[in-house]
Amino acid sequence: MRVLANGKINLTLNVVGRRPDGYHDLELIFQPVSLADELEIRENGTNELRFSCSVPEFAGEDNLVCRGYRRMREQFPEKVRGLTVHLVKHIPSGAGMAGGSADCAALFLWMNEYFALGLGQQDLTEIGVALGADVPACMMKHATLGRGVGEILTDIGIRRDYPLLLLKPEVSFNTGAMFRALDAVGYERQRHTSAGMIEAMEAGDLTAMCRNLYNVFEEALPERALIQGLKERLMEAGALGSLMTGSGSVVYGIFADAEARDRASEALRGLKNVRVYACEAINRWE
């Protein structure tokens, strides 16, 4: 059985406060994309997980797929049987695209259906957020507004897909280090909200969406010139708007149509030490 684990980008990302537990309160918009990892799954006749990955350094017991399986097995020992799972990675790592969380989320959804666990969305959210703040959002197949650490989700009524071009430079940013840099810069001075973006999304207006793109982490970049340069290259190649996603380092551009995106993809494939991914923002409501 082959299961897709869709990555995500952030259309907005705003820090609104600091929590007593040391984490940050966020307001951000998650947008699923068609770029996806693949989970190849079969039963193995045991009561354990046998896990492998196309990227050997991700094949350890700490992988979120392994941790997610163990959590489900502990909670439902009579229902969850042994699996052999091979993970094929396509989502770039260290990118701000929640690749590991997407893999875990896809496994949770599949296990819930396959083993008839009967878990509702709130149940899955509670299990998922214990493993990663992005896991609940990665279970959704359409855009959502996230609050808290990202686990309090509200649907956004966007009914269209749209073309994206992603640029992944060789450098990656550590999420913890990015939050510490942001604390040092002082995020309290920014007052951006996601209201304008939500209005534009629900109207299906890509131009207005691009006017409302925002990522607070761009205020604390260790490689500011690199990220800004990639954003400029996307705009020069015809993007309507461009932004870094998450804590980086992927930069994406939103395009009016697939033809414009594909022309930009051809023009930018020669960039040194940058991988280029053409994909779609997807919003599925079935």
Buried (B, 14 or more C-beta within 10 A) or exposed (E): EEBEBBBBBBBBBBBBEBEEEEEBBBBBBBBBBBBBBBBBBEEBEEEEBEBEBBEEEBBEEEBBBBBBBBBBBEEBEEBBBBBBBBBBBBBBEBBBBBBBBBBBBBBBBBBBEBBEBEBEEEBBBEBBBEBBBBBBBBBBBBBBBBBBBBBBBEEBEBEEBBBBBBBBBEEBBEBEEBBEBBBEBEBEEEEBEBEBBBBBBEEEBBEBBBBBBBBBBBBBBBBEEBBBBBBEBBBEBBBBBBBBBBBBBBBBBBBBEBEBBBBBBEBBEEBEEBBBBBBBBBBEEE
